[in-house]
Amino acid sequence: MFTGIIEATAEILSREGGSLSIERPKFFDDIHVGSSIAVSGVCLTVTELTDASMRFDMVPETLERTKLADLQPGDLVNLERAMKADARLDGHIVQGHVEGMGTVTCCSFARYSFHETTSPPAGRAGNEQPSFAQPSLLLRPKSKATEGRPETGNRQPATSNESYELTIRLPDNLATSVVPKGSIAIDGVSLTMTHVEGSTVTIAVIPHTLRETTLGNLHEGGRVNIETDVLLRRHVL
């Protein structure tokens, strides 16, 4: 079981058929062969381990249902170790059982500044409302995974006064398992949906999440792994 709070991003070292090798973050020093790791939202079992790498075996169902089959050496993935029983549940309950793939239909950000709408009492900030500028495309600085590839049209926001909006079209069979303000795992990242319309969901992402995960590398038309909230799913099914 996981929380959707990403601990690290790491590069794919190799992928041969159902065998996947990923660089091992230095602080992943408590894992062993048999440990469960969420790789961009997919729960995989460590089958080989060195100081510098982790190897996983993927079954045909995993390759068919997730975007792990698209990964190439140099691509970045989100990593999360299994949740400890005595840890805080900072995200939401994520099983690592990806249900399908969604398609990014829009990714943009808007720069905003706060202005006061009422006179604040002494020592207080008052009632501040954001004022948004014209949305722009995101472009993230190139990493080893993107060097030499065409520009995707994504740039990471530079300041906390920028809001990133991600719109994803879900498979039709998952549309009944999402609600506005509900939780969803996108490539293993725990996120809250701000708007749901049919099979399309919109999510606001803070700059910290863009910096610490692979979401800042997404582009329109790209595929993402989807896991809906298991608690809501149990209620609606």
Phi and psi restraints in degrees (value plus and minus 20) as a CYANA .aco file:
   2 PHE   PHI    -151.6  -111.6
   2 PHE   PSI     157.8   197.8
   3 THR   PHI    -137.2   -97.2
   3 THR   PSI     -34.3     5.7
   4 GLY   PHI      62.7   102.7
   4 GLY   PSI     -12.4    27.6
   5 ILE   PHI    -115.8   -75.8
   5 ILE   PSI      86.4   126.4
   6 ILE   PHI     -90.6   -50.6
   6 ILE   PSI     112.9   152.9
   7 GLU   PHI    -111.8   -71.8
   7 GLU   PSI     -50.6   -10.6
   8 ALA   PHI    -183.6  -143.6
   8 ALA   PSI     139.9   179.9
   9 THR   PHI    -132.7   -92.7
   9 THR   PSI     128.4   168.4
  10 ALA   PHI    -167.0  -127.0
  10 ALA   PSI     138.4   178.4
  11 GLU   PHI    -107.9   -67.9
  11 GLU   PSI     125.9   165.9
  12 ILE   PHI     -93.1   -53.1
  12 ILE   PSI     108.0   148.0
  13 LEU   PHI    -111.2   -71.2
  13 LEU   PSI     -59.6   -19.6
  14 SER   PHI    -183.5  -143.5
  14 SER   PSI     134.6   174.6
  15 ARG   PHI    -164.1  -124.1
  15 ARG   PSI      97.8   137.8
  16 GLU   PHI    -148.3  -108.3
  16 GLU   PSI      85.1   125.1
  17 GLY   PHI      41.5    81.5
  17 GLY   PSI    -140.6  -100.6
  18 GLY   PHI    -114.3   -74.3
  18 GLY   PSI     -10.6    29.4
  19 SER   PHI    -123.5   -83.5
  19 SER   PSI     107.7   147.7
  20 LEU   PHI    -146.6  -106.6
  20 LEU   PSI     107.0   147.0
  21 SER   PHI    -135.9   -95.9
  21 SER   PSI     109.7   149.7
  22 ILE   PHI    -149.0  -109.0
  22 ILE   PSI     124.3   164.3
  23 GLU   PHI     -82.4   -42.4
  23 GLU   PSI     127.1   167.1
  24 ARG   PHI    -121.0   -81.0
  24 ARG   PSI      97.0   137.0
  25 PRO   PHI     -77.9   -37.9
  25 PRO   PSI     122.6   162.6
  26 LYS   PHI     -79.4   -39.4
  26 LYS   PSI     -54.2   -14.2
  27 PHE   PHI    -103.9   -63.9
  27 PHE   PSI     -18.7    21.3
  28 PHE   PHI    -102.4   -62.4
  28 PHE   PSI      38.6    78.6
  29 ASP   PHI    -115.6   -75.6
  29 ASP   PSI     -17.9    22.1
  30 ASP   PHI    -130.4   -90.4
  30 ASP   PSI      -9.5    30.5
  31 ILE   PHI    -116.1   -76.1
  31 ILE   PSI     144.1   184.1
  32 HIS   PHI    -171.4  -131.4
  32 HIS   PSI     153.3   193.3
  33 VAL   PHI     -79.5   -39.5
  33 VAL   PSI     106.8   146.8
  34 GLY   PHI      84.6   124.6
  34 GLY   PSI     -32.1     7.9
  35 SER   PHI     -88.7   -48.7
  35 SER   PSI     129.3   169.3
  36 SER   PHI    -116.4   -76.4
  36 SER   PSI     110.3   150.3
  37 ILE   PHI    -148.3  -108.3
  37 ILE   PSI     113.6   153.6
  38 ALA   PHI    -105.8   -65.8
  38 ALA   PSI      96.5   136.5
  39 VAL   PHI    -127.3   -87.3
  39 VAL   PSI      84.5   124.5
  40 SER   PHI      28.2    68.2
  40 SER   PSI      22.1    62.1
  41 GLY   PHI      72.2   112.2
  41 GLY   PSI     -25.0    15.0
  42 VAL   PHI    -123.2   -83.2
  42 VAL   PSI     101.6   141.6
  43 CYS   PHI     -93.1   -53.1
  43 CYS   PSI      95.0   135.0
  44 LEU   PHI    -144.0  -104.0
  44 LEU   PSI     135.7   175.7
  45 THR   PHI    -124.1   -84.1
  45 THR   PSI     111.4   151.4
  46 VAL   PHI     -88.2   -48.2
  46 VAL   PSI     104.0   144.0
  47 THR   PHI    -128.9   -88.9
  47 THR   PSI     -44.9    -4.9
  48 GLU   PHI    -162.1  -122.1
  48 GLU   PSI     128.9   168.9
  49 LEU   PHI    -165.4  -125.4
  49 LEU   PSI     111.6   151.6
  50 THR   PHI    -147.3  -107.3
  50 THR   PSI     158.5   198.5
  51 ASP   PHI     -84.1   -44.1
  51 ASP   PSI     -45.4    -5.4
  52 ALA   PHI    -132.0   -92.0
  52 ALA   PSI     -29.9    10.1
  53 SER   PHI    -166.7  -126.7
  53 SER   PSI     140.7   180.7
  54 MET   PHI    -150.2  -110.2
  54 MET   PSI     115.1   155.1
  55 ARG   PHI    -135.1   -95.1
  55 ARG   PSI     121.7   161.7
  56 PHE   PHI    -151.9  -111.9
  56 PHE   PSI     131.1   171.1
  57 ASP   PHI    -127.6   -87.6
  57 ASP   PSI     114.9   154.9
  58 MET   PHI    -136.7   -96.7
  58 MET   PSI     114.2   154.2
  59 VAL   PHI    -104.9   -64.9
  59 VAL   PSI     142.5   182.5
  60 PRO   PHI     -74.7   -34.7
  60 PRO   PSI     -55.1   -15.1
  61 GLU   PHI     -80.6   -40.6
  61 GLU   PSI     -60.7   -20.7
  62 THR   PHI     -84.8   -44.8
  62 THR   PSI     -63.4   -23.4
  63 LEU   PHI     -86.9   -46.9
  63 LEU   PSI     -52.0   -12.0
  64 GLU   PHI     -99.3   -59.3
  64 GLU   PSI     -55.5   -15.5
  65 ARG   PHI    -115.4   -75.4
  65 ARG   PSI     -35.6     4.4
  66 THR   PHI    -143.2  -103.2
  66 THR   PSI     151.6   191.6
  67 LYS   PHI    -107.8   -67.8
  67 LYS   PSI     -13.7    26.3
  68 LEU   PHI     -81.6   -41.6
  68 LEU   PSI     -44.8    -4.8
  69 ALA   PHI     -87.5   -47.5
  69 ALA   PSI     -39.2     0.8
  70 ASP   PHI    -107.4   -67.4
  70 ASP   PSI     -29.9    10.1
  71 LEU   PHI     -89.6   -49.6
  71 LEU   PSI     123.3   163.3
  72 GLN   PHI    -148.5  -108.5
  72 GLN   PSI     136.9   176.9
  73 PRO   PHI     -72.5   -32.5
  73 PRO   PSI     113.4   153.4
  74 GLY   PHI      79.6   119.6
  74 GLY   PSI     -41.1    -1.1
  75 ASP   PHI     -87.3   -47.3
  75 ASP   PSI     129.3   169.3
  76 LEU   PHI    -117.3   -77.3
  76 LEU   PSI     124.4   164.4
  77 VAL   PHI    -149.9  -109.9
  77 VAL   PSI     134.4   174.4
  78 ASN   PHI    -104.2   -64.2
  78 ASN   PSI     120.3   160.3
  79 LEU   PHI    -146.1  -106.1
  79 LEU   PSI     119.8   159.8
  80 GLU   PHI    -166.5  -126.5
  80 GLU   PSI     109.2   149.2
  81 ARG   PHI     -96.0   -56.0
  81 ARG   PSI     140.2   180.2
  82 ALA   PHI     -79.6   -39.6
  82 ALA   PSI     123.7   163.7
  83 MET   PHI     -88.3   -48.3
  83 MET   PSI     119.2   159.2
  84 LYS   PHI    -101.0   -61.0
  84 LYS   PSI     129.2   169.2
  85 ALA   PHI     -85.2   -45.2
  85 ALA   PSI     -45.7    -5.7
  86 ASP   PHI    -120.5   -80.5
  86 ASP   PSI      -5.9    34.1
  87 ALA   PHI    -113.2   -73.2
  87 ALA   PSI     138.2   178.2
  88 ARG   PHI     -92.0   -52.0
  88 ARG   PSI     121.3   161.3
  89 LEU   PHI    -111.1   -71.1
  89 LEU   PSI      64.3   104.3
  90 ASP   PHI     -98.0   -58.0
  90 ASP   PSI     -45.6    -5.6
  91 GLY   PHI    -121.2   -81.2
  91 GLY   PSI    -131.9   -91.9
  92 HIS   PHI    -167.3  -127.3
  92 HIS   PSI     153.5   193.5
  93 ILE   PHI     -91.3   -51.3
  93 ILE   PSI      94.7   134.7
  94 VAL   PHI    -139.4   -99.4
  94 VAL   PSI     107.1   147.1
  95 GLN   PHI    -108.9   -68.9
  95 GLN   PSI     -42.0    -2.0
  96 GLY   PHI      62.7   102.7
  96 GLY   PSI      -5.6    34.4
  97 HIS   PHI    -122.8   -82.8
  97 HIS   PSI      67.4   107.4
  98 VAL   PHI     -84.5   -44.5
  98 VAL   PSI     111.4   151.4
  99 GLU   PHI    -112.9   -72.9
  99 GLU   PSI     -40.5    -0.5
 100 GLY   PHI     152.2   192.2
 100 GLY   PSI    -194.8  -154.8
 101 MET   PHI    -134.5   -94.5
 101 MET   PSI     117.3   157.3
 102 GLY   PHI    -123.2   -83.2
 102 GLY   PSI     147.5   187.5
 103 THR   PHI    -139.1   -99.1
 103 THR   PSI     109.2   149.2
 104 VAL   PHI     -91.5   -51.5
 104 VAL   PSI     102.9   142.9
 105 THR   PHI    -125.2   -85.2
 105 THR   PSI     -40.0     0.0
 106 CYS   PHI    -179.9  -139.9
 106 CYS   PSI     118.4   158.4
 107 CYS   PHI    -164.8  -124.8
 107 CYS   PSI      97.4   137.4
 108 SER   PHI    -172.2  -132.2
 108 SER   PSI     149.0   189.0
 109 PHE   PHI    -156.5  -116.5
 109 PHE   PSI     137.3   177.3
 110 ALA   PHI    -144.6  -104.6
 110 ALA   PSI     115.3   155.3
 111 ARG   PHI    -107.2   -67.2
 111 ARG   PSI     118.8   158.8
 112 TYR   PHI    -159.6  -119.6
 112 TYR   PSI     140.8   180.8
 113 SER   PHI    -157.7  -117.7
 113 SER   PSI     131.9   171.9
 114 PHE   PHI    -113.4   -73.4
 114 PHE   PSI     121.1   161.1
 115 HIS   PHI    -155.0  -115.0
 115 HIS   PSI     127.6   167.6
 116 GLU   PHI    -100.0   -60.0
 116 GLU   PSI     116.5   156.5
 117 THR   PHI    -124.6   -84.6
 117 THR   PSI     -33.2     6.8
 118 THR   PHI    -156.2  -116.2
 118 THR   PSI     140.8   180.8
 119 SER   PHI     -97.2   -57.2
 119 SER   PSI      99.3   139.3
 120 PRO   PHI     -98.4   -58.4
 120 PRO   PSI     127.6   167.6
 121 PRO   PHI     -81.5   -41.5
 121 PRO   PSI     139.3   179.3
 122 ALA   PHI     -77.3   -37.3
 122 ALA   PSI     111.8   151.8
 123 GLY   PHI      62.0   102.0
 123 GLY   PSI     -16.2    23.8
 124 ARG   PHI    -144.2  -104.2
 124 ARG   PSI     136.0   176.0
 125 ALA   PHI    -100.4   -60.4
 125 ALA   PSI     -38.4     1.6
 126 GLY   PHI      63.1   103.1
 126 GLY   PSI    -188.7  -148.7
 127 ASN   PHI    -113.5   -73.5
 127 ASN   PSI      77.1   117.1
 128 GLU   PHI    -118.5   -78.5
 128 GLU   PSI     119.6   159.6
 129 GLN   PHI    -143.8  -103.8
 129 GLN   PSI     120.1   160.1
 130 PRO   PHI     -95.7   -55.7
 130 PRO   PSI     122.2   162.2
 131 SER   PHI    -135.1   -95.1
 131 SER   PSI      96.5   136.5
 132 PHE   PHI    -113.6   -73.6
 132 PHE   PSI     119.0   159.0
 133 ALA   PHI    -108.8   -68.8
 133 ALA   PSI    -198.7  -158.7
 134 GLN   PHI     -83.4   -43.4
 134 GLN   PSI     108.2   148.2
 135 PRO   PHI     -80.3   -40.3
 135 PRO   PSI     127.7   167.7
 136 SER   PHI    -152.8  -112.8
 136 SER   PSI     144.3   184.3
 137 LEU   PHI     -94.7   -54.7
 137 LEU   PSI     130.6   170.6
 138 LEU   PHI    -110.1   -70.1
 138 LEU   PSI     119.1   159.1
 139 LEU   PHI    -151.9  -111.9
 139 LEU   PSI     100.7   140.7
 140 ARG   PHI    -118.8   -78.8
 140 ARG   PSI     120.3   160.3
 141 PRO   PHI     -75.2   -35.2
 141 PRO   PSI     125.7   165.7
 142 LYS   PHI     -87.7   -47.7
 142 LYS   PSI     121.6   161.6
 143 SER   PHI    -132.1   -92.1
 143 SER   PSI    -197.2  -157.2
 144 LYS   PHI     -79.2   -39.2
 144 LYS   PSI     -49.3    -9.3
 145 ALA   PHI     -93.7   -53.7
 145 ALA   PSI     -39.8     0.2
 146 THR   PHI    -135.7   -95.7
 146 THR   PSI     -26.0    14.0
 147 GLU   PHI     -80.6   -40.6
 147 GLU   PSI     112.4   152.4
 148 GLY   PHI      64.0   104.0
 148 GLY   PSI     -22.1    17.9
 149 ARG   PHI    -119.9   -79.9
 149 ARG   PSI     139.2   179.2
 150 PRO   PHI     -80.1   -40.1
 150 PRO   PSI     129.6   169.6
 151 GLU   PHI     -81.8   -41.8
 151 GLU   PSI     117.3   157.3
 152 THR   PHI    -112.4   -72.4
 152 THR   PSI     -34.3     5.7
 153 GLY   PHI      71.1   111.1
 153 GLY   PSI      -1.9    38.1
 154 ASN   PHI    -139.2   -99.2
 154 ASN   PSI     109.2   149.2
 155 ARG   PHI    -150.1  -110.1
 155 ARG   PSI     114.1   154.1
 156 GLN   PHI     -86.9   -46.9
 156 GLN   PSI     113.4   153.4
 157 PRO   PHI     -77.8   -37.8
 157 PRO   PSI     123.9   163.9
 158 ALA   PHI    -110.4   -70.4
 158 ALA   PSI     -46.3    -6.3
 159 THR   PHI    -151.7  -111.7
 159 THR   PSI     149.1   189.1
 160 SER   PHI     -94.7   -54.7
 160 SER   PSI     -28.1    11.9
 161 ASN   PHI    -111.6   -71.6
 161 ASN   PSI      12.3    52.3
 162 GLU   PHI    -152.9  -112.9
 162 GLU   PSI     119.2   159.2
 163 SER   PHI    -137.2   -97.2
 163 SER   PSI     108.8   148.8
 164 TYR   PHI    -119.5   -79.5
 164 TYR   PSI     110.0   150.0
 165 GLU   PHI    -138.9   -98.9
 165 GLU   PSI     107.0   147.0
 166 LEU   PHI    -140.2  -100.2
 166 LEU   PSI     105.6   145.6
 167 THR   PHI    -136.6   -96.6
 167 THR   PSI     109.3   149.3
 168 ILE   PHI    -150.4  -110.4
 168 ILE   PSI     115.7   155.7
 169 ARG   PHI    -114.2   -74.2
 169 ARG   PSI     101.2   141.2
 170 LEU   PHI    -109.3   -69.3
 170 LEU   PSI     138.0   178.0
 171 PRO   PHI     -78.9   -38.9
 171 PRO   PSI     124.4   164.4
 172 ASP   PHI     -76.1   -36.1
 172 ASP   PSI     -53.7   -13.7
 173 ASN   PHI     -91.7   -51.7
 173 ASN   PSI     -31.6     8.4
 174 LEU   PHI    -120.4   -80.4
 174 LEU   PSI     -26.7    13.3
 175 ALA   PHI     -83.7   -43.7
 175 ALA   PSI     -48.9    -8.9
 176 THR   PHI    -100.2   -60.2
 176 THR   PSI     -25.9    14.1
 177 SER   PHI    -124.6   -84.6
 177 SER   PSI      -4.8    35.2
 178 VAL   PHI    -148.7  -108.7
 178 VAL   PSI     126.5   166.5
 179 VAL   PHI    -161.2  -121.2
 179 VAL   PSI     133.0   173.0
 180 PRO   PHI     -76.3   -36.3
 180 PRO   PSI     118.3   158.3
 181 LYS   PHI      50.0    90.0
 181 LYS   PSI     -11.5    28.5
 182 GLY   PHI    -106.7   -66.7
 182 GLY   PSI     149.9   189.9
 183 SER   PHI    -113.6   -73.6
 183 SER   PSI     131.0   171.0
 184 ILE   PHI    -173.7  -133.7
 184 ILE   PSI     126.9   166.9
 185 ALA   PHI    -124.6   -84.6
 185 ALA   PSI      99.2   139.2
 186 ILE   PHI    -131.1   -91.1
 186 ILE   PSI      94.2   134.2
 187 ASP   PHI      31.1    71.1
 187 ASP   PSI      15.1    55.1
 188 GLY   PHI      67.0   107.0
 188 GLY   PSI     -21.6    18.4
 189 VAL   PHI    -113.8   -73.8
 189 VAL   PSI     106.4   146.4
 190 SER   PHI     -93.7   -53.7
 190 SER   PSI     100.8   140.8
 191 LEU   PHI    -155.8  -115.8
 191 LEU   PSI     140.3   180.3
 192 THR   PHI    -133.2   -93.2
 192 THR   PSI     110.3   150.3
 193 MET   PHI     -99.8   -59.8
 193 MET   PSI     110.6   150.6
 194 THR   PHI    -111.2   -71.2
 194 THR   PSI     -45.0    -5.0
 195 HIS   PHI    -172.3  -132.3
 195 HIS   PSI     119.4   159.4
 196 VAL   PHI    -150.4  -110.4
 196 VAL   PSI     107.3   147.3
 197 GLU   PHI    -159.0  -119.0
 197 GLU   PSI      87.6   127.6
 198 GLY   PHI      43.4    83.4
 198 GLY   PSI    -144.1  -104.1
 199 SER   PHI    -119.0   -79.0
 199 SER   PSI      -6.5    33.5
 200 THR   PHI    -129.4   -89.4
 200 THR   PSI     112.1   152.1
 201 VAL   PHI    -141.1  -101.1
 201 VAL   PSI     126.0   166.0
 202 THR   PHI    -138.1   -98.1
 202 THR   PSI     118.0   158.0
 203 ILE   PHI    -153.7  -113.7
 203 ILE   PSI     113.2   153.2
 204 ALA   PHI    -114.6   -74.6
 204 ALA   PSI     110.2   150.2
 205 VAL   PHI    -141.5  -101.5
 205 VAL   PSI     110.7   150.7
 206 ILE   PHI     -99.3   -59.3
 206 ILE   PSI     135.6   175.6
 207 PRO   PHI     -75.3   -35.3
 207 PRO   PSI     -55.9   -15.9
 208 HIS   PHI     -78.4   -38.4
 208 HIS   PSI     -63.4   -23.4
 209 THR   PHI     -84.3   -44.3
 209 THR   PSI     -57.9   -17.9
 210 LEU   PHI     -83.2   -43.2
 210 LEU   PSI     -59.7   -19.7
 211 ARG   PHI     -90.9   -50.9
 211 ARG   PSI     -54.5   -14.5
 212 GLU   PHI    -116.7   -76.7
 212 GLU   PSI     -23.9    16.1
 213 THR   PHI    -152.2  -112.2
 213 THR   PSI    -198.2  -158.2
 214 THR   PHI    -107.6   -67.6
 214 THR   PSI     -17.8    22.2
 215 LEU   PHI     -82.1   -42.1
 215 LEU   PSI     -49.7    -9.7
 216 GLY   PHI     -88.3   -48.3
 216 GLY   PSI     -32.5     7.5
 217 ASN   PHI    -114.5   -74.5
 217 ASN   PSI     -21.1    18.9
 218 LEU   PHI     -89.2   -49.2
 218 LEU   PSI     134.2   174.2
 219 HIS   PHI    -162.9  -122.9
 219 HIS   PSI     139.7   179.7
 220 GLU   PHI     -80.0   -40.0
 220 GLU   PSI     112.1   152.1
 221 GLY   PHI      73.4   113.4
 221 GLY   PSI     -31.9     8.1
 222 GLY   PHI     -93.0   -53.0
 222 GLY   PSI     137.3   177.3
 223 ARG   PHI    -122.5   -82.5
 223 ARG   PSI     127.3   167.3
 224 VAL   PHI    -154.5  -114.5
 224 VAL   PSI     130.0   170.0
 225 ASN   PHI     -98.5   -58.5
 225 ASN   PSI     116.6   156.6
 226 ILE   PHI    -141.1  -101.1
 226 ILE   PSI     110.5   150.5
 227 GLU   PHI    -152.4  -112.4
 227 GLU   PSI      99.2   139.2
 228 THR   PHI     -99.5   -59.5
 228 THR   PSI     147.3   187.3
 229 ASP   PHI     -86.2   -46.2
 229 ASP   PSI      97.6   137.6
 230 VAL   PHI     -83.5   -43.5
 230 VAL   PSI     -50.4   -10.4
 231 LEU   PHI     -89.3   -49.3
 231 LEU   PSI     -62.2   -22.2
 232 LEU   PHI     -89.5   -49.5
 232 LEU   PSI     -57.7   -17.7
 233 ARG   PHI     -81.8   -41.8
 233 ARG   PSI     -59.6   -19.6
 234 ARG   PHI     -85.7   -45.7
 234 ARG   PSI     -47.9    -7.9
 235 HIS   PHI     -97.8   -57.8
 235 HIS   PSI     -59.0   -19.0
 236 VAL   PHI    -108.7   -68.7
 236 VAL   PSI     -40.1    -0.1
